[in-house]
Amino acid sequence: MKLLCDNKVAISIAYNPIQHDRTKHVEIDQHFIKERLDNGSISISYIPSSQQVADVLTKGLLRQNYHFCVSNLGLIDIYVQT
């Protein structure tokens, strides 16, 4: 499974096997992700925020960004009058 992330620091933490005091609050989640990275079941790649289509599910977006995300996810408006 390929995960797309728009946060370079989060990607760096996921791939970095060394724990730091500043990342202790994500320790359990990081171990889960690190285990999956090590066994090859997932990979994490960077994607710019402007191309992160999952934002439509978590953020209020401007109309242009909203339409970009919806069309790239293949979603349709079931309430459009035909």
Biopython code that builds the backbone (N, CA, C, O; Angstrom):
import numpy as np
from Bio.PDB.StructureBuilder import StructureBuilder

atoms = [
    (1, "MET", "N", (0.846, -1.149, 0.000)),
    (1, "MET", "CA", (0.000, 0.000, 0.000)),
    (1, "MET", "C", (0.905, 1.228, 0.000)),
    (1, "MET", "O", (1.899, 1.288, 0.724)),
    (2, "LYS", "N", (0.545, 2.188, -0.813)),
    (2, "LYS", "CA", (1.332, 3.415, -0.899)),
    (2, "LYS", "C", (0.573, 4.539, -0.201)),
    (2, "LYS", "O", (-0.546, 4.874, -0.591)),
    (3, "LEU", "N", (1.183, 5.120, 0.832)),
    (3, "LEU", "CA", (0.610, 6.265, 1.525)),
    (3, "LEU", "C", (1.219, 7.530, 0.954)),
    (3, "LEU", "O", (2.425, 7.593, 0.718)),
    (4, "LEU", "N", (0.388, 8.536, 0.732)),
    (4, "LEU", "CA", (0.858, 9.822, 0.240)),
    (4, "LEU", "C", (0.711, 10.832, 1.365)),
    (4, "LEU", "O", (-0.377, 10.991, 1.920)),
    (5, "CYS", "N", (1.786, 11.508, 1.703)),
    (5, "CYS", "CA", (1.811, 12.424, 2.843)),
    (5, "CYS", "C", (2.359, 13.771, 2.397)),
    (5, "CYS", "O", (3.336, 13.831, 1.651)),
    (6, "ASP", "N", (1.728, 14.861, 2.856)),
    (6, "ASP", "CA", (2.202, 16.195, 2.493)),
    (6, "ASP", "C", (3.051, 16.825, 3.601)),
    (6, "ASP", "O", (3.235, 18.042, 3.627)),
    (7, "ASN", "N", (3.563, 16.005, 4.507)),
    (7, "ASN", "CA", (4.382, 16.493, 5.615)),
    (7, "ASN", "C", (5.733, 15.780, 5.599)),
    (7, "ASN", "O", (5.833, 14.614, 5.982)),
    (8, "LYS", "N", (6.767, 16.489, 5.153)),
    (8, "LYS", "CA", (8.102, 15.882, 5.032)),
    (8, "LYS", "C", (8.665, 15.462, 6.384)),
    (8, "LYS", "O", (9.377, 14.461, 6.465)),
    (9, "VAL", "N", (8.363, 16.203, 7.445)),
    (9, "VAL", "CA", (8.851, 15.847, 8.780)),
    (9, "VAL", "C", (8.217, 14.536, 9.240)),
    (9, "VAL", "O", (8.903, 13.688, 9.810)),
    (10, "ALA", "N", (6.930, 14.359, 9.003)),
    (10, "ALA", "CA", (6.255, 13.118, 9.387)),
    (10, "ALA", "C", (6.853, 11.928, 8.644)),
    (10, "ALA", "O", (7.018, 10.856, 9.226)),
    (11, "ILE", "N", (7.175, 12.103, 7.371)),
    (11, "ILE", "CA", (7.801, 11.026, 6.593)),
    (11, "ILE", "C", (9.169, 10.703, 7.164)),
    (11, "ILE", "O", (9.529, 9.534, 7.302)),
    (12, "SER", "N", (9.930, 11.734, 7.495)),
    (12, "SER", "CA", (11.259, 11.534, 8.069)),
    (12, "SER", "C", (11.182, 10.785, 9.393)),
    (12, "SER", "O", (11.980, 9.879, 9.632)),
    (13, "ILE", "N", (10.246, 11.144, 10.250)),
    (13, "ILE", "CA", (10.077, 10.462, 11.533)),
    (13, "ILE", "C", (9.691, 9.004, 11.316)),
    (13, "ILE", "O", (10.179, 8.124, 12.025)),
    (14, "ALA", "N", (8.824, 8.740, 10.345)),
    (14, "ALA", "CA", (8.388, 7.362, 10.084)),
    (14, "ALA", "C", (9.549, 6.475, 9.645)),
    (14, "ALA", "O", (9.628, 5.313, 10.043)),
    (15, "TYR", "N", (10.443, 7.013, 8.834)),
    (15, "TYR", "CA", (11.566, 6.222, 8.332)),
    (15, "TYR", "C", (12.773, 6.211, 9.273)),
    (15, "TYR", "O", (13.671, 5.386, 9.107)),
    (16, "ASN", "N", (12.808, 7.117, 10.261)),
    (16, "ASN", "CA", (13.951, 7.233, 11.163)),
    (16, "ASN", "C", (13.791, 6.281, 12.350)),
    (16, "ASN", "O", (12.829, 6.417, 13.106)),
    (17, "PRO", "N", (14.697, 5.328, 12.536)),
    (17, "PRO", "CA", (14.552, 4.354, 13.621)),
    (17, "PRO", "C", (14.918, 4.896, 15.002)),
    (17, "PRO", "O", (14.703, 4.212, 16.003)),
    (18, "ILE", "N", (15.457, 6.094, 15.075)),
    (18, "ILE", "CA", (15.901, 6.658, 16.352)),
    (18, "ILE", "C", (14.782, 7.495, 16.967)),
    (18, "ILE", "O", (14.226, 8.375, 16.310)),
    (19, "GLN", "N", (14.456, 7.218, 18.228)),
    (19, "GLN", "CA", (13.446, 7.988, 18.951)),
    (19, "GLN", "C", (14.059, 9.267, 19.507)),
    (19, "GLN", "O", (15.197, 9.262, 19.976)),
    (20, "HIS", "N", (13.320, 10.339, 19.455)),
    (20, "HIS", "CA", (13.746, 11.604, 20.036)),
    (20, "HIS", "C", (12.732, 12.018, 21.096)),
    (20, "HIS", "O", (11.563, 11.640, 21.017)),
    (21, "ASP", "N", (13.169, 12.787, 22.081)),
    (21, "ASP", "CA", (12.266, 13.251, 23.133)),
    (21, "ASP", "C", (11.085, 14.037, 22.570)),
    (21, "ASP", "O", (9.983, 13.982, 23.114)),
    (22, "ARG", "N", (11.316, 14.766, 21.483)),
    (22, "ARG", "CA", (10.252, 15.591, 20.911)),
    (22, "ARG", "C", (9.202, 14.773, 20.173)),
    (22, "ARG", "O", (8.158, 15.314, 19.808)),
    (23, "THR", "N", (9.447, 13.489, 19.943)),
    (23, "THR", "CA", (8.471, 12.664, 19.221)),
    (23, "THR", "C", (7.880, 11.567, 20.090)),
    (23, "THR", "O", (7.260, 10.641, 19.568)),
    (24, "LYS", "N", (8.057, 11.649, 21.406)),
    (24, "LYS", "CA", (7.536, 10.604, 22.286)),
    (24, "LYS", "C", (6.016, 10.511, 22.233)),
    (24, "LYS", "O", (5.463, 9.429, 22.429)),
    (25, "HIS", "N", (5.334, 11.612, 21.973)),
    (25, "HIS", "CA", (3.872, 11.596, 21.932)),
    (25, "HIS", "C", (3.328, 10.785, 20.753)),
    (25, "HIS", "O", (2.145, 10.444, 20.749)),
    (26, "VAL", "N", (4.146, 10.473, 19.767)),
    (26, "VAL", "CA", (3.701, 9.669, 18.627)),
    (26, "VAL", "C", (4.321, 8.280, 18.648)),
    (26, "VAL", "O", (4.325, 7.581, 17.634)),
    (27, "GLU", "N", (4.835, 7.887, 19.783)),
    (27, "GLU", "CA", (5.600, 6.644, 19.872)),
    (27, "GLU", "C", (4.809, 5.410, 19.427)),
    (27, "GLU", "O", (5.323, 4.622, 18.633)),
    (28, "ILE", "N", (3.593, 5.217, 19.906)),
    (28, "ILE", "CA", (2.821, 4.017, 19.565)),
    (28, "ILE", "C", (2.480, 4.011, 18.082)),
    (28, "ILE", "O", (2.669, 3.000, 17.405)),
    (29, "ASP", "N", (1.977, 5.138, 17.572)),
    (29, "ASP", "CA", (1.648, 5.219, 16.148)),
    (29, "ASP", "C", (2.881, 5.002, 15.285)),
    (29, "ASP", "O", (2.816, 4.332, 14.254)),
    (30, "GLN", "N", (4.001, 5.568, 15.710)),
    (30, "GLN", "CA", (5.230, 5.434, 14.930)),
    (30, "GLN", "C", (5.679, 3.983, 14.869)),
    (30, "GLN", "O", (6.124, 3.517, 13.820)),
    (31, "HIS", "N", (5.567, 3.266, 15.977)),
    (31, "HIS", "CA", (5.974, 1.858, 15.975)),
    (31, "HIS", "C", (5.103, 1.041, 15.024)),
    (31, "HIS", "O", (5.600, 0.161, 14.321)),
    (32, "PHE", "N", (3.819, 1.330, 15.004)),
    (32, "PHE", "CA", (2.905, 0.641, 14.091)),
    (32, "PHE", "C", (3.316, 0.892, 12.641)),
    (32, "PHE", "O", (3.426, -0.047, 11.852)),
    (33, "ILE", "N", (3.541, 2.163, 12.292)),
    (33, "ILE", "CA", (3.938, 2.522, 10.929)),
    (33, "ILE", "C", (5.313, 1.960, 10.600)),
    (33, "ILE", "O", (5.517, 1.414, 9.516)),
    (34, "LYS", "N", (6.264, 2.090, 11.534)),
    (34, "LYS", "CA", (7.630, 1.598, 11.301)),
    (34, "LYS", "C", (7.625, 0.099, 11.040)),
    (34, "LYS", "O", (8.348, -0.382, 10.167)),
    (35, "GLU", "N", (6.819, -0.639, 11.787)),
    (35, "GLU", "CA", (6.714, -2.087, 11.581)),
    (35, "GLU", "C", (6.218, -2.400, 10.169)),
    (35, "GLU", "O", (6.727, -3.309, 9.513)),
    (36, "ARG", "N", (5.228, -1.648, 9.708)),
    (36, "ARG", "CA", (4.683, -1.859, 8.357)),
    (36, "ARG", "C", (5.690, -1.454, 7.280)),
    (36, "ARG", "O", (5.774, -2.099, 6.235)),
    (37, "LEU", "N", (6.454, -0.391, 7.530)),
    (37, "LEU", "CA", (7.496, 0.015, 6.582)),
    (37, "LEU", "C", (8.573, -1.059, 6.483)),
    (37, "LEU", "O", (9.026, -1.396, 5.389)),
    (38, "ASP", "N", (8.981, -1.593, 7.633)),
    (38, "ASP", "CA", (10.039, -2.607, 7.661)),
    (38, "ASP", "C", (9.635, -3.898, 6.959)),
    (38, "ASP", "O", (10.459, -4.533, 6.301)),
    (39, "ASN", "N", (8.358, -4.289, 7.099)),
    (39, "ASN", "CA", (7.947, -5.540, 6.451)),
    (39, "ASN", "C", (7.469, -5.322, 5.016)),
    (39, "ASN", "O", (7.080, -6.273, 4.338)),
    (40, "GLY", "N", (7.500, -4.074, 4.556)),
    (40, "GLY", "CA", (7.189, -3.778, 3.162)),
    (40, "GLY", "C", (5.715, -3.716, 2.824)),
    (40, "GLY", "O", (5.363, -3.622, 1.649)),
    (41, "SER", "N", (4.839, -3.766, 3.822)),
    (41, "SER", "CA", (3.411, -3.734, 3.512)),
    (41, "SER", "C", (2.919, -2.331, 3.163)),
    (41, "SER", "O", (1.856, -2.183, 2.560)),
    (42, "ILE", "N", (3.688, -1.290, 3.538)),
    (42, "ILE", "CA", (3.359, 0.072, 3.123)),
    (42, "ILE", "C", (4.626, 0.814, 2.719)),
    (42, "ILE", "O", (5.736, 0.433, 3.093)),
    (43, "SER", "N", (4.440, 1.867, 1.956)),
    (43, "SER", "CA", (5.515, 2.813, 1.657)),
    (43, "SER", "C", (4.908, 4.207, 1.779)),
    (43, "SER", "O", (3.705, 4.385, 1.586)),
    (44, "ILE", "N", (5.730, 5.178, 2.095)),
    (44, "ILE", "CA", (5.252, 6.549, 2.254)),
    (44, "ILE", "C", (6.001, 7.436, 1.274)),
    (44, "ILE", "O", (7.231, 7.428, 1.225)),
    (45, "SER", "N", (5.250, 8.196, 0.499)),
    (45, "SER", "CA", (5.832, 9.124, -0.467)),
    (45, "SER", "C", (5.306, 10.527, -0.202)),
    (45, "SER", "O", (4.201, 10.703, 0.311)),
    (46, "TYR", "N", (6.110, 11.520, -0.557)),
    (46, "TYR", "CA", (5.709, 12.917, -0.406)),
    (46, "TYR", "C", (4.821, 13.332, -1.567)),
    (46, "TYR", "O", (5.051, 12.953, -2.715)),
    (47, "ILE", "N", (3.806, 14.114, -1.246)),
    (47, "ILE", "CA", (2.956, 14.733, -2.257)),
    (47, "ILE", "C", (2.673, 16.160, -1.783)),
    (47, "ILE", "O", (2.352, 16.352, -0.610)),
    (48, "PRO", "N", (2.780, 17.156, -2.648)),
    (48, "PRO", "CA", (2.498, 18.533, -2.221)),
    (48, "PRO", "C", (1.048, 18.674, -1.742)),
    (48, "PRO", "O", (0.159, 17.974, -2.227)),
    (49, "SER", "N", (0.820, 19.564, -0.807)),
    (49, "SER", "CA", (-0.528, 19.780, -0.268)),
    (49, "SER", "C", (-1.534, 20.100, -1.368)),
    (49, "SER", "O", (-2.700, 19.716, -1.277)),
    (50, "SER", "N", (-1.091, 20.796, -2.396)),
    (50, "SER", "CA", (-2.000, 21.177, -3.485)),
    (50, "SER", "C", (-2.518, 19.974, -4.260)),
    (50, "SER", "O", (-3.517, 20.089, -4.970)),
    (51, "GLN", "N", (-1.863, 18.823, -4.141)),
    (51, "GLN", "CA", (-2.280, 17.615, -4.853)),
    (51, "GLN", "C", (-2.822, 16.538, -3.914)),
    (51, "GLN", "O", (-3.094, 15.421, -4.354)),
    (52, "GLN", "N", (-2.979, 16.854, -2.641)),
    (52, "GLN", "CA", (-3.425, 15.882, -1.646)),
    (52, "GLN", "C", (-4.954, 15.798, -1.692)),
    (52, "GLN", "O", (-5.639, 16.597, -1.053)),
    (53, "VAL", "N", (-5.484, 14.837, -2.442)),
    (53, "VAL", "CA", (-6.930, 14.743, -2.638)),
    (53, "VAL", "C", (-7.674, 14.324, -1.380)),
    (53, "VAL", "O", (-8.880, 14.553, -1.286)),
    (54, "ALA", "N", (-7.004, 13.723, -0.418)),
    (54, "ALA", "CA", (-7.664, 13.325, 0.829)),
    (54, "ALA", "C", (-8.092, 14.534, 1.653)),
    (54, "ALA", "O", (-8.897, 14.391, 2.573)),
    (55, "ASP", "N", (-7.572, 15.723, 1.345)),
    (55, "ASP", "CA", (-7.953, 16.929, 2.082)),
    (55, "ASP", "C", (-9.450, 17.196, 2.016)),
    (55, "ASP", "O", (-10.009, 17.785, 2.942)),
    (56, "VAL", "N", (-10.105, 16.778, 0.952)),
    (56, "VAL", "CA", (-11.541, 17.011, 0.824)),
    (56, "VAL", "C", (-12.311, 16.304, 1.942)),
    (56, "VAL", "O", (-13.433, 16.696, 2.263)),
    (57, "LEU", "N", (-11.723, 15.278, 2.530)),
    (57, "LEU", "CA", (-12.382, 14.527, 3.596)),
    (57, "LEU", "C", (-12.106, 15.106, 4.980)),
    (57, "LEU", "O", (-12.767, 14.724, 5.946)),
    (58, "THR", "N", (-11.141, 16.020, 5.097)),
    (58, "THR", "CA", (-10.737, 16.502, 6.418)),
    (58, "THR", "C", (-10.708, 18.017, 6.564)),
    (58, "THR", "O", (-10.570, 18.514, 7.682)),
    (59, "LYS", "N", (-10.835, 18.767, 5.472)),
    (59, "LYS", "CA", (-10.673, 20.222, 5.542)),
    (59, "LYS", "C", (-11.739, 20.928, 4.723)),
    (59, "LYS", "O", (-12.282, 20.379, 3.764)),
    (60, "GLY", "N", (-12.023, 22.152, 5.125)),
    (60, "GLY", "CA", (-12.837, 23.014, 4.289)),
    (60, "GLY", "C", (-11.943, 23.573, 3.194)),
    (60, "GLY", "O", (-10.886, 24.133, 3.487)),
    (61, "LEU", "N", (-12.345, 23.432, 1.950)),
    (61, "LEU", "CA", (-11.494, 23.839, 0.832)),
    (61, "LEU", "C", (-12.159, 24.923, 0.001)),
    (61, "LEU", "O", (-13.384, 25.050, -0.007)),
    (62, "LEU", "N", (-11.347, 25.699, -0.694)),
    (62, "LEU", "CA", (-11.870, 26.631, -1.679)),
    (62, "LEU", "C", (-12.522, 25.829, -2.801)),
    (62, "LEU", "O", (-12.184, 24.665, -3.015)),
    (63, "ARG", "N", (-13.446, 26.445, -3.507)),
    (63, "ARG", "CA", (-14.207, 25.749, -4.548)),
    (63, "ARG", "C", (-13.297, 25.040, -5.563)),
    (63, "ARG", "O", (-13.542, 23.886, -5.914)),
    (64, "GLN", "N", (-12.248, 25.731, -6.034)),
    (64, "GLN", "CA", (-11.349, 25.145, -7.036)),
    (64, "GLN", "C", (-10.655, 23.901, -6.478)),
    (64, "GLN", "O", (-10.589, 22.871, -7.150)),
    (65, "ASN", "N", (-10.140, 23.996, -5.254)),
    (65, "ASN", "CA", (-9.471, 22.842, -4.635)),
    (65, "ASN", "C", (-10.460, 21.715, -4.381)),
    (65, "ASN", "O", (-10.133, 20.543, -4.566)),
    (66, "TYR", "N", (-11.673, 22.068, -3.957)),
    (66, "TYR", "CA", (-12.713, 21.072, -3.708)),
    (66, "TYR", "C", (-13.010, 20.275, -4.980)),
    (66, "TYR", "O", (-13.029, 19.045, -4.952)),
    (67, "HIS", "N", (-13.240, 20.972, -6.086)),
    (67, "HIS", "CA", (-13.558, 20.292, -7.347)),
    (67, "HIS", "C", (-12.385, 19.439, -7.833)),
    (67, "HIS", "O", (-12.596, 18.358, -8.382)),
    (68, "PHE", "N", (-11.153, 19.911, -7.636)),
    (68, "PHE", "CA", (-9.972, 19.120, -8.002)),
    (68, "PHE", "C", (-9.955, 17.806, -7.224)),
    (68, "PHE", "O", (-9.765, 16.739, -7.807)),
    (69, "CYS", "N", (-10.153, 17.885, -5.920)),
    (69, "CYS", "CA", (-10.108, 16.683, -5.071)),
    (69, "CYS", "C", (-11.243, 15.720, -5.401)),
    (69, "CYS", "O", (-11.023, 14.518, -5.551)),
    (70, "VAL", "N", (-12.451, 16.253, -5.511)),
    (70, "VAL", "CA", (-13.614, 15.408, -5.790)),
    (70, "VAL", "C", (-13.463, 14.696, -7.124)),
    (70, "VAL", "O", (-13.752, 13.504, -7.223)),
    (71, "SER", "N", (-13.015, 15.406, -8.150)),
    (71, "SER", "CA", (-12.881, 14.774, -9.468)),
    (71, "SER", "C", (-11.773, 13.725, -9.478)),
    (71, "SER", "O", (-11.903, 12.701, -10.148)),
    (72, "ASN", "N", (-10.683, 13.965, -8.744)),
    (72, "ASN", "CA", (-9.595, 12.990, -8.708)),
    (72, "ASN", "C", (-9.914, 11.771, -7.859)),
    (72, "ASN", "O", (-9.302, 10.718, -8.036)),
    (73, "LEU", "N", (-10.859, 11.898, -6.946)),
    (73, "LEU", "CA", (-11.306, 10.743, -6.170)),
    (73, "LEU", "C", (-12.399, 9.968, -6.902)),
    (73, "LEU", "O", (-12.759, 8.861, -6.502)),
    (74, "GLY", "N", (-12.922, 10.554, -7.969)),
    (74, "GLY", "CA", (-13.975, 9.893, -8.732)),
    (74, "GLY", "C", (-15.337, 9.989, -8.066)),
    (74, "GLY", "O", (-16.211, 9.162, -8.325)),
    (75, "LEU", "N", (-15.529, 10.991, -7.206)),
    (75, "LEU", "CA", (-16.806, 11.172, -6.522)),
    (75, "LEU", "C", (-17.778, 11.912, -7.428)),
    (75, "LEU", "O", (-17.366, 12.685, -8.293)),
    (76, "ILE", "N", (-19.056, 11.675, -7.227)),
    (76, "ILE", "CA", (-20.085, 12.370, -7.994)),
    (76, "ILE", "C", (-21.112, 12.950, -7.030)),
    (76, "ILE", "O", (-21.279, 12.456, -5.915)),
    (77, "ASP", "N", (-21.793, 13.993, -7.465)),
    (77, "ASP", "CA", (-22.845, 14.613, -6.664)),
    (77, "ASP", "C", (-24.152, 13.905, -6.980)),
    (77, "ASP", "O", (-24.678, 14.031, -8.086)),
    (78, "ILE", "N", (-24.676, 13.162, -6.016)),
    (78, "ILE", "CA", (-25.903, 12.392, -6.264)),
    (78, "ILE", "C", (-27.146, 13.270, -6.202)),
    (78, "ILE", "O", (-28.243, 12.802, -6.505)),
    (79, "TYR", "N", (-26.995, 14.539, -5.814)),
    (79, "TYR", "CA", (-28.133, 15.439, -5.689)),
    (79, "TYR", "C", (-28.292, 16.380, -6.875)),
    (79, "TYR", "O", (-29.181, 17.231, -6.862)),
    (80, "VAL", "N", (-27.460, 16.251, -7.894)),
    (80, "VAL", "CA", (-27.563, 17.106, -9.077)),
    (80, "VAL", "C", (-28.846, 16.762, -9.824)),
    (80, "VAL", "O", (-29.138, 15.594, -10.080)),
    (81, "GLN", "N", (-29.611, 17.803, -10.172)),
    (81, "GLN", "CA", (-30.834, 17.609, -10.946)),
    (81, "GLN", "C", (-30.487, 17.212, -12.374)),
    (81, "GLN", "O", (-29.649, 17.855, -13.005)),
    (82, "THR", "N", (-31.110, 16.174, -12.886)),
    (82, "THR", "CA", (-30.842, 15.749, -14.269)),
    (82, "THR", "C", (-31.981, 16.068, -15.184)),
    (82, "THR", "O", (-31.914, 15.776, -16.378)),
]
sb = StructureBuilder()
sb.init_structure("model")
sb.init_model(0)
sb.init_chain("A")
sb.init_seg("    ")
for serial, (resi, resn, name, xyz) in enumerate(atoms, 1):
    if name == "N":
        sb.init_residue(resn, " ", resi, " ")
    sb.init_atom(name, np.array(xyz, "f"), 0.0, 1.0, " ", f" {name:<3s}", serial, name[0])
structure = sb.get_structure()
